[in-house]
Amino acid sequence: MRLFSATIATETNTFSPMPTSLAAFQESVFLRPGEHPDDAPRMCTAPLFVARNRAARDGFTLIEGSCFAASPAGTVNRADYEFMRDEVLAQLNAALPLDAVLFGLHGAMVAHGYDDVEGDLLERARAIVGQKCVIGVEHDLHCHMTLKRIRNCDIMICYKEFPHTDVADRAEDLLDLVLRTLRGEIRPVMSLYDCRQIGSYPTTLPLMRGFVDRMTALEGKDGILSVSAVHCFPYADVEELSGRILVVADRDKAKADALATRLGEEFVSMRGKTMPEFLSVADGVDAAIAFEGAPVVIADPADNAGGGAPSDNTTIVRALIERDASGAAVGPIWDPIAVRLCFDAGIGARFALRFGGKIGPASSQPLDALVEVTALARECWQSFGPTQVPLGDCAAVRVGAVDVVLIAKRTQALGLELFENLGIDPRARKIVAVKSTNHFMAAYGPIAARVIYVESDGPLARNYRNLPYTKIRRPIWPLDAETSPGLIY
């Protein structure tokens, strides 16, 4: 058996002021055939990573394609997307004949002229490999599950966990189902239920935790091969933005339809009940200081680079400095210029530094302060499950009683290494403020005495009614009170 695998991935915030070009991919994941590291998957490359490790054992030949992935930001440059797409498709064509294709795709990538990048790629791939070749796809659960994608692949699987701690596990599931299909053991059919809703569904909170556990328990029984809850990515103005339920079954479409409908109706019943409580920045800082235990983790989802925000908003760090919050650490603040200045100054230097507040109005004002450079580190990483995420050069500065982590490569707070690279132990801090929506919970949840979510003035509004959608299909909750959920495939 001959299998091909490749990745093109980013999460596109169409409201973001930061365009995404080839340089963003080159800064994050830009790997040609055979260049993928052996230690761990990178962003959305788990299908290739898993297939490489299992090829000899499972008796197939893997042909590796290119892997391109970038941190979330604004709409992708059209020519740059077409360059990456055409490279992968040329590799696919050169690899023929093929029995199967494994794509690691985020699922919420938008390029100028292509609102459904993944649908475009899959449609072109199908035209190359033909109908008999099995196409399997892994998506982030924050995706746009379009009909074009479902019609041009045989098996689609999404991550189940938010934070995404199961990326490699879902890639294993995908490869299992693809191999079983090739061996004639199963014949997958898919059903898709459109819940007509926009929402956030952290699986670390009880309601969504229970839903995912019940959903997962159905797999491997009575012909049900896979179940995915598609959360959607709210910060994209595309027609098919919506929460959806996807069921993959063996041969029996009616059974898949029935289960997708049942789970879809349950998902609809959870509207408005799955998000945590949000405090104002001032109230959140007051609550963290007053809390007797430690560490208290303050999360700032509105400036989450993982949703396409700059991660340079200064509102929280300014509030902590003004309150002289002893034992507080904040990160990350994306500011490559400030990082360079800190390296130029050196460890122990005290100098006037302007940092943060650079990209636009939602970044707040730059912070001007007399800082002490307490630590510097080159080419740092942080972990996210088995994945390594680059931070670039990093600097820690102290402003009054507050320590701030500045990074050169824009990303959200994921692993404890974000602070530990610079000698800051988050376990020993009174307050740890992180820019992240929920992915931080994988590493910071277990050490936190309390987690406080705040609503800052960053660009990722938690009230989706405030987003200037123009393309989204209406009606949809919460923009509209009355909607019409139902099976669409």
C-alpha positions as CSV (number, residue, x, y, z in Angstrom):
1,M,0.0,0.0,0.0
2,R,1.2,3.5,-0.8
3,L,0.1,6.5,1.3
4,F,0.8,10.2,0.9
5,S,0.7,12.8,3.6
6,A,1.1,16.6,3.7
7,T,-0.1,19.7,5.7
8,I,-1.2,23.2,4.8
9,A,-2.6,24.9,7.9
10,T,-3.4,28.1,9.7
11,E,-6.4,29.5,11.6
12,T,-7.5,32.7,9.8
13,N,-9.1,35.5,11.7
14,T,-10.6,37.5,8.8
15,F,-11.1,40.5,11.2
16,S,-7.4,40.6,12.1
17,P,-5.3,43.5,11.0
18,M,-2.3,41.2,10.4
19,P,-2.1,39.6,7.0
20,T,-0.6,36.2,6.7
21,S,2.2,35.7,4.1
22,L,4.6,33.0,3.3
23,A,7.0,34.5,5.9
24,A,4.6,33.5,8.7
25,F,4.7,29.9,7.5
26,Q,8.5,30.0,7.2
27,E,8.7,31.3,10.8
28,S,6.6,28.5,12.2
29,V,6.4,25.2,10.1
30,F,8.0,25.1,6.7
31,L,9.2,21.6,6.0
32,R,9.9,19.9,2.7
33,P,9.6,16.1,2.1
34,G,11.7,14.2,4.6
35,E,12.5,17.3,6.8
36,H,9.9,16.7,9.5
37,P,11.6,16.2,12.8
38,D,11.4,12.7,14.5
39,D,10.8,14.0,18.0
40,A,7.2,15.3,17.9
41,P,4.5,16.5,15.5
42,R,4.3,20.2,14.6
43,M,1.1,22.2,14.1
44,C,-1.4,20.0,12.2
45,T,1.3,17.5,11.0
46,A,0.3,14.6,13.3
47,P,-1.1,12.5,10.4
48,L,2.3,12.5,8.7
49,F,4.2,12.0,12.0
50,V,2.0,9.1,13.0
51,A,2.1,7.5,9.6
52,R,5.9,7.7,9.5
53,N,6.1,5.9,12.8
54,R,3.7,3.1,11.8
55,A,4.6,2.5,8.1
56,A,6.9,-0.4,8.7
57,R,4.7,-2.0,11.3
58,D,1.5,-1.7,9.3
59,G,3.0,-2.7,6.0
60,F,2.7,0.5,3.9
61,T,5.0,2.9,2.1
62,L,4.6,6.5,3.1
63,I,5.4,9.3,0.6
64,E,5.9,12.5,2.5
65,G,4.8,15.8,1.1
66,S,5.5,19.3,2.4
67,C,4.2,20.6,5.7
68,F,3.3,24.3,5.9
69,A,1.7,25.8,9.0
70,A,1.5,29.3,10.5
71,S,0.3,30.9,13.7
72,P,-3.2,32.3,13.5
73,A,-3.5,35.8,12.0
74,G,-5.4,37.5,9.2
75,T,-6.3,36.4,5.7
76,V,-3.6,34.6,3.8
77,N,-1.9,36.1,0.7
78,R,-3.5,34.5,-2.3
79,A,-0.3,33.9,-4.3
80,D,1.4,32.4,-1.2
81,Y,-1.5,30.0,-0.6
82,E,-1.5,29.0,-4.3
83,F,2.3,28.4,-4.1
84,M,2.0,26.0,-1.2
85,R,-1.1,24.3,-2.6
86,D,0.5,23.8,-6.0
87,E,3.7,22.4,-4.4
88,V,1.7,19.8,-2.4
89,L,-0.5,18.9,-5.4
90,A,2.6,18.4,-7.6
91,Q,4.1,16.1,-5.0
92,L,0.8,14.2,-4.8
93,N,0.7,13.8,-8.6
94,A,4.3,12.6,-8.7
95,A,3.5,10.0,-6.0
96,L,0.9,8.2,-8.0
97,P,-0.4,5.6,-7.9
98,L,-1.7,5.9,-4.4
99,D,-4.0,3.9,-2.2
100,A,-4.7,6.7,0.3
101,V,-3.9,10.3,1.2
102,L,-3.7,11.7,4.7
103,F,-4.0,15.4,5.1
104,G,-3.4,17.4,8.3
105,L,-5.4,20.6,7.8
106,H,-6.5,23.1,10.4
107,G,-9.9,23.7,8.8
108,A,-10.3,27.4,9.3
109,M,-7.8,28.8,6.8
110,V,-8.9,31.6,4.5
111,A,-6.9,33.2,1.7
112,H,-7.8,36.1,-0.5
113,G,-10.1,34.6,-3.2
114,Y,-10.6,31.3,-1.2
115,D,-13.0,31.4,1.7
116,D,-12.8,27.6,1.8
117,V,-9.1,26.8,1.4
118,E,-9.3,23.2,2.6
119,G,-12.3,22.6,0.3
120,D,-10.3,23.9,-2.6
121,L,-7.3,21.7,-1.8
122,L,-9.4,18.6,-1.3
123,E,-11.3,19.1,-4.5
124,R,-8.1,19.4,-6.5
125,A,-6.6,16.4,-4.7
126,R,-9.6,14.3,-5.5
127,A,-9.3,15.2,-9.1
128,I,-5.7,14.0,-9.1
129,V,-6.0,10.7,-7.2
130,G,-9.5,9.6,-8.4
131,Q,-12.5,8.2,-6.6
132,K,-10.9,4.9,-5.6
133,C,-8.1,6.4,-3.5
134,V,-9.1,6.9,0.1
135,I,-8.7,10.5,1.4
136,G,-8.5,10.9,5.2
137,V,-8.4,14.3,6.8
138,E,-7.7,15.5,10.4
139,H,-9.2,18.9,11.3
140,D,-8.9,21.1,14.4
141,L,-12.3,21.3,16.1
142,H,-12.3,25.1,15.5
143,C,-12.9,24.6,11.8
144,H,-15.5,25.4,9.2
145,M,-16.9,21.9,8.2
146,T,-18.0,22.7,4.7
147,L,-19.9,20.4,2.4
148,K,-17.2,20.7,-0.2
149,R,-14.8,19.0,2.1
150,I,-17.1,16.3,3.1
151,R,-17.9,15.5,-0.5
152,N,-14.2,15.3,-1.4
153,C,-12.9,13.0,1.3
154,D,-13.8,9.6,2.6
155,I,-13.0,10.0,6.3
156,M,-12.9,13.3,8.3
157,I,-12.0,13.4,12.0
158,C,-11.7,16.4,14.3
159,Y,-9.9,16.8,17.6
160,K,-12.2,16.2,20.6
161,E,-10.5,18.2,23.3
162,F,-10.2,21.9,23.9
163,P,-7.4,22.4,24.9
164,H,-6.2,20.2,22.0
165,T,-4.4,17.5,24.0
166,D,-5.5,14.7,21.7
167,V,-4.1,15.7,18.3
168,A,-1.8,12.7,18.0
169,D,-4.6,10.3,19.2
170,R,-7.0,11.5,16.6
171,A,-4.3,11.1,13.9
172,E,-3.9,7.5,15.1
173,D,-7.7,7.0,14.8
174,L,-7.6,8.5,11.3
175,L,-4.9,6.2,10.1
176,D,-6.6,3.2,11.7
177,L,-9.8,3.9,9.8
178,V,-8.0,4.6,6.5
179,L,-6.1,1.3,6.8
180,R,-9.3,-0.6,7.7
181,T,-11.0,0.9,4.7
182,L,-8.1,-0.2,2.4
183,R,-8.3,-3.7,3.8
184,G,-12.0,-3.9,3.1
185,E,-13.0,-4.2,6.7
186,I,-15.2,-1.1,6.7
187,R,-16.8,1.2,4.2
188,P,-17.2,4.6,5.8
189,V,-20.2,6.9,5.3
190,M,-20.5,10.4,6.8
191,S,-23.4,12.4,8.2
192,L,-23.3,16.1,9.1
193,Y,-25.8,18.0,11.3
194,D,-25.7,21.8,11.3
195,C,-26.5,23.2,14.7
196,R,-26.7,26.8,13.4
197,Q,-24.8,28.3,16.3
198,I,-21.6,30.1,17.2
199,G,-20.0,29.4,20.5
200,S,-17.1,28.4,22.7
201,Y,-17.0,25.0,24.2
202,P,-14.0,24.3,26.6
203,T,-13.9,20.6,27.4
204,T,-12.3,21.4,30.8
205,L,-15.7,22.6,32.0
206,P,-18.3,20.1,33.2
207,L,-21.1,20.5,30.6
208,M,-18.8,20.0,27.5
209,R,-16.7,17.4,29.3
210,G,-19.7,15.2,29.8
211,F,-20.9,15.7,26.2
212,V,-17.5,14.7,24.8
213,D,-17.2,11.7,27.1
214,R,-20.6,10.4,26.0
215,M,-19.8,11.1,22.3
216,T,-16.5,9.2,22.6
217,A,-18.1,6.2,24.3
218,L,-20.3,5.7,21.2
219,E,-17.3,5.0,19.0
220,G,-16.4,1.5,18.1
221,K,-19.9,0.2,18.9
222,D,-22.8,-0.7,16.6
223,G,-21.0,0.4,13.5
224,I,-20.1,3.9,14.7
225,L,-16.5,4.6,13.7
226,S,-16.0,8.3,14.7
227,V,-17.9,11.2,16.2
228,S,-16.7,14.8,16.0
229,A,-18.2,18.0,17.6
230,V,-17.2,20.9,15.3
231,H,-17.0,24.0,17.6
232,C,-16.5,26.4,14.6
233,F,-14.0,29.3,14.6
234,P,-16.1,32.4,15.4
235,Y,-13.6,35.0,14.2
236,A,-14.0,34.3,10.5
237,D,-16.5,35.9,8.2
238,V,-17.3,32.9,5.9
239,E,-20.6,31.5,4.8
240,E,-20.5,28.1,6.4
241,L,-19.4,29.2,9.9
242,S,-21.4,27.1,12.3
243,G,-21.2,24.5,15.0
244,R,-21.8,21.0,13.5
245,I,-21.8,17.4,14.5
246,L,-20.1,14.9,12.2
247,V,-20.6,11.1,12.4
248,V,-18.6,8.5,10.5
249,A,-20.3,5.1,10.4
250,D,-19.6,1.8,8.7
251,R,-21.9,1.4,5.6
252,D,-25.2,2.5,7.4
253,K,-26.0,6.1,6.4
254,A,-29.4,6.0,8.2
255,K,-27.7,5.1,11.5
256,A,-25.2,7.9,11.0
257,D,-28.0,10.3,10.3
258,A,-29.9,9.4,13.4
259,L,-26.9,9.7,15.7
260,A,-25.8,13.0,14.2
261,T,-29.3,14.3,14.7
262,R,-29.5,13.2,18.3
263,L,-26.2,14.6,19.2
264,G,-26.8,17.7,17.2
265,E,-30.0,18.4,19.1
266,E,-28.2,17.9,22.4
267,F,-25.5,20.3,21.3
268,V,-28.1,22.9,20.4
269,S,-29.6,22.5,23.9
270,M,-26.3,23.6,25.4
271,R,-26.4,27.1,23.8
272,G,-25.2,29.8,26.2
273,K,-24.2,27.4,28.9
274,T,-20.7,26.3,28.0
275,M,-18.5,29.4,28.5
276,P,-16.8,30.3,31.8
277,E,-17.7,33.5,33.7
278,F,-15.7,36.6,32.6
279,L,-14.7,39.5,34.9
280,S,-13.5,42.9,34.0
281,V,-9.7,43.3,34.1
282,A,-9.9,45.4,37.2
283,D,-12.2,43.0,39.0
284,G,-10.1,40.0,37.9
285,V,-6.9,41.5,39.2
286,D,-8.6,42.5,42.5
287,A,-9.9,38.9,42.8
288,A,-6.5,37.4,42.1
289,I,-4.7,39.6,44.7
290,A,-7.4,38.9,47.3
291,F,-7.4,35.1,46.8
292,E,-5.4,33.4,49.6
293,G,-4.1,30.5,47.5
294,A,-1.5,30.4,44.8
295,P,-0.9,30.5,41.9
296,V,-3.9,32.3,40.6
297,V,-4.0,32.1,36.8
298,I,-5.6,35.0,35.0
299,A,-6.6,34.2,31.4
300,D,-7.0,36.9,28.7
301,P,-8.8,35.3,25.8
302,A,-9.4,38.6,24.0
303,D,-5.7,39.0,23.2
304,N,-5.1,35.3,22.3
305,A,-2.6,34.9,19.5
306,G,-4.2,31.4,19.0
307,G,-7.3,33.2,17.7
308,G,-5.4,35.7,15.5
309,A,-4.9,38.5,18.0
310,P,-1.5,40.3,18.2
311,S,-0.8,39.3,21.8
312,D,0.6,42.8,22.5
313,N,-2.3,44.3,24.4
314,T,-1.0,46.0,27.6
315,T,-4.2,46.4,29.6
316,I,-3.6,43.5,32.0
317,V,0.1,44.0,32.6
318,R,-0.6,47.7,33.2
319,A,-3.3,46.9,35.7
320,L,-0.9,44.5,37.6
321,I,1.8,47.1,37.6
322,E,-0.5,49.8,38.9
323,R,-1.7,47.5,41.7
324,D,2.0,46.7,42.5
325,A,1.0,43.0,42.3
326,S,3.9,41.3,44.1
327,G,4.8,37.9,42.7
328,A,2.9,38.4,39.4
329,A,4.2,37.1,36.0
330,V,2.6,37.9,32.6
331,G,3.2,36.3,29.3
332,P,3.5,36.3,26.4
333,I,3.8,39.9,25.1
334,W,4.7,39.7,21.5
335,D,7.2,42.4,20.7
336,P,10.3,41.4,18.7
337,I,11.7,45.0,18.8
338,A,11.5,45.1,22.6
339,V,13.2,41.6,22.7
340,R,16.1,42.8,20.6
341,L,16.5,45.9,22.7
342,C,16.7,43.7,25.8
343,F,19.4,41.6,24.2
344,D,21.3,44.7,23.3
345,A,21.0,46.0,26.9
346,G,22.0,42.6,28.5
347,I,21.0,40.8,31.6
348,G,20.9,43.1,34.7
349,A,20.5,46.2,32.6
350,R,18.0,48.8,33.8
351,F,16.8,51.1,31.1
352,A,13.7,52.8,29.7
353,L,11.8,50.4,27.4
354,R,8.6,50.9,25.4
355,F,6.8,47.5,24.8
356,G,3.5,46.2,23.6
357,G,0.7,48.2,22.1
358,K,2.0,48.3,18.6
359,I,-0.4,46.7,16.1
360,G,-3.6,48.8,16.5
361,P,-6.3,50.3,18.8
362,A,-7.1,46.9,20.3
363,S,-3.5,46.6,21.4
364,S,-4.1,49.4,23.9
365,Q,-1.3,52.0,24.4
366,P,2.4,51.0,24.5
367,L,3.8,50.7,28.0
368,D,6.7,53.0,28.8
369,A,8.6,51.8,31.9
370,L,12.0,51.6,33.6
371,V,12.7,47.9,33.3
372,E,15.3,45.5,34.6
373,V,16.3,42.7,32.2
374,T,16.2,39.6,34.4
375,A,16.7,36.9,31.8
376,L,17.4,36.3,28.1
377,A,17.1,33.1,26.0
378,R,17.6,32.3,22.3
379,E,15.3,30.2,20.1
380,C,13.0,29.0,22.8
381,W,10.1,26.5,22.6
382,Q,7.1,25.7,24.6
383,S,5.2,22.4,24.6
384,F,1.6,21.7,23.8
385,G,0.9,18.1,24.4
386,P,3.5,16.3,22.2
387,T,3.9,19.3,19.9
388,Q,6.7,21.9,20.2
389,V,5.7,25.5,19.5
390,P,8.5,28.0,18.7
391,L,8.7,31.2,20.8
392,G,11.9,32.6,19.1
393,D,14.2,34.8,21.2
394,C,12.7,35.7,24.6
395,A,13.4,38.2,27.3
396,A,12.1,38.7,30.8
397,V,11.8,42.2,32.2
398,R,10.8,43.3,35.7
399,V,8.6,46.4,36.1
400,G,8.1,47.2,39.8
401,A,6.9,43.9,41.3
402,V,5.8,42.4,38.0
403,D,7.7,40.1,35.6
404,V,6.9,40.2,31.9
405,V,7.8,37.6,29.3
406,L,8.5,39.2,25.9
407,I,8.6,36.9,22.8
408,A,9.9,37.3,19.2
409,K,7.6,34.7,17.5
410,R,3.9,35.4,18.1
411,T,2.0,32.6,19.9
412,Q,-0.3,32.1,22.8
413,A,0.5,30.8,26.3
414,L,0.6,27.0,26.1
415,G,3.4,25.3,28.1
416,L,5.0,26.2,31.4
417,E,8.3,26.6,29.4
418,L,7.0,30.0,28.3
419,F,8.1,31.2,31.8
420,E,10.6,28.5,32.7
421,N,12.9,29.2,29.8
422,L,13.6,32.5,31.6
423,G,14.0,31.1,35.1
424,I,10.4,32.0,36.2
425,D,8.7,29.2,38.0
426,P,4.9,29.7,37.5
427,R,4.2,27.3,40.4
428,A,5.9,29.6,42.8
429,R,4.1,32.8,41.7
430,K,1.1,34.4,43.3
431,I,-0.4,35.5,40.0
432,V,0.3,34.1,36.5
433,A,-1.5,36.1,33.7
434,V,-1.6,34.3,30.4
435,K,-2.8,35.3,26.9
436,S,-4.9,32.3,25.8
437,T,-8.5,31.2,25.6
438,N,-8.4,27.7,27.0
439,H,-5.3,25.9,25.6
440,F,-3.3,27.1,28.6
441,M,-5.4,24.8,30.8
442,A,-3.5,21.7,29.7
443,A,-0.4,22.9,31.5
444,Y,-1.6,25.7,33.9
445,G,-4.9,24.1,35.0
446,P,-3.2,21.4,37.0
447,I,-1.0,23.9,38.9
448,A,-3.6,26.6,39.5
449,A,-5.3,27.2,42.8
450,R,-7.8,29.3,40.9
451,V,-8.4,30.3,37.3
452,I,-9.9,33.7,36.5
453,Y,-11.1,34.6,33.0
454,V,-11.1,38.3,32.2
455,E,-12.6,40.3,29.3
456,S,-10.0,42.8,28.2
457,D,-10.1,45.3,25.4
458,G,-8.2,43.0,23.1
459,P,-9.6,42.3,19.6
460,L,-11.3,38.9,20.2
461,A,-14.6,39.9,21.5
462,R,-16.4,37.2,23.5
463,N,-19.8,38.7,22.5
464,Y,-20.1,37.4,18.9
465,R,-22.9,39.9,18.2
466,N,-20.3,42.6,18.1
467,L,-18.4,41.1,15.2
468,P,-19.0,42.7,11.8
469,Y,-20.1,39.6,9.9
470,T,-21.3,40.1,6.3
471,K,-20.9,36.6,4.6
472,I,-22.2,34.3,7.3
473,R,-25.4,32.4,6.5
474,R,-28.3,33.6,8.6
475,P,-30.2,32.9,10.8
476,I,-27.6,31.7,13.3
477,W,-27.5,31.8,17.1
478,P,-26.7,34.1,19.0
479,L,-27.0,36.6,16.1
480,D,-30.6,35.4,15.7
481,A,-33.0,34.0,18.2
482,E,-34.8,31.6,15.9
483,T,-32.8,29.1,13.8
484,S,-33.4,25.9,11.9
485,P,-30.8,23.2,12.8
486,G,-30.9,20.0,10.8
487,L,-29.0,17.4,8.7
488,I,-27.3,18.9,5.7
489,Y,-25.3,15.8,4.5
